[in-house]
Every structure is written in C-alpha cells, then in structure tokens.
Amino acid sequence: MTLFILTETSAGYALLKAKDKKLLKRDDIAKETSTAEGTCSLLKLKQFKKFESASSALEEAAALTEGKVSCE
C-alpha cells in the first residue's frame, strides 16, 4: 500500500508520496524528518496546487478548520 501525505503550505497544497512503503514502521522517523534533507530522502513531491490569491488561501484555511477540502 502506498502512503500519500497531503499538506498545506502558505503557497498552496502539496501532495507527497512516501519513497518507502514501510515509512510509518520506522523507529527513526522523528529524527530523520528533523531536517529538510532527511525529509526529502523519505518523501517525493507528486503534485503541488498553488493558491490563486491570498483570499483563496484564507478561504481554504477556513474550510480546513471546518473539516472540508476543496476538490478543484
């Protein structure tokens, strides 16, 4: 089973894919992800959706707090 991680940044949404299928079973995951280099060794950027404007970023953040994610 493939592990995907959806994260929100100030610029937009990023969809990341784990390079290792057993990522969650690793004992050193906290230590490995403490640096950008370590995180890059574990995850690969699959897609990035940039926010169109500051107002759309604010709307998306408000929707997330309500448990909603847009499907645009």
N, C-alpha and C positions, 0 to 999 in steps of 0.2 A: 504494500500500500504506500502510495506517495504522500508526503507531508507538504502541504502548502500553508503559508503564513500570509495573512492579509494585514498590512499595517498602514496607518495613516501618518503622513508627514505634513509639514506646513505647506509643502508644494503640491501634494496630491496623494493618491493611494498607490502603494507598491504591493505587488503580488510576488512573493518569494517562494522558491522551491528548495526543499532540503536536498543536498547532494548525497546524503547518506540516509537510507531508509530507516536506520536504527538510531536516528538522531536523539529521540526522546529517551532512549535507554542508556545513553552515555552518562557516566558519572562526572565527567569534567566539563559539562556543557556551560555552567556558570562561569568557570574560569576561561573557557575558550571564547565565549562571547563578550568578554570584558574589553576586548579591543576590536577595532574595525577590521583589522587583518584576520583575526580569529573568526569573526562573524562571516566575513567573505569566504573563508575556507569551508564554512558549513552550509551557506545558502547561496542560491543563484537567483538573480533578478529575472523574473519571467515576463512581467509587464508592469508598466507604470502609467497611471492615468492622472494627468496634470489637472489641477483646478483651473477653471477658466478665469476666475476673478477672486478677489478677497471675499466678496459677498457669497459666492458659491462655496468657498471653503468654510465660511461661517455656517451656511445652511447645512452642509454635510456634517460638520461637527455637532450641530444641534440635533440632526437626525440620528447620529450615532448615540448620543446620550439618551435618546428615546428608544434605542434598540432597532433602528431602521438603517438599512444600507441601500443606496440608490443602485439601480441596475442599468444605468445609462451606458 
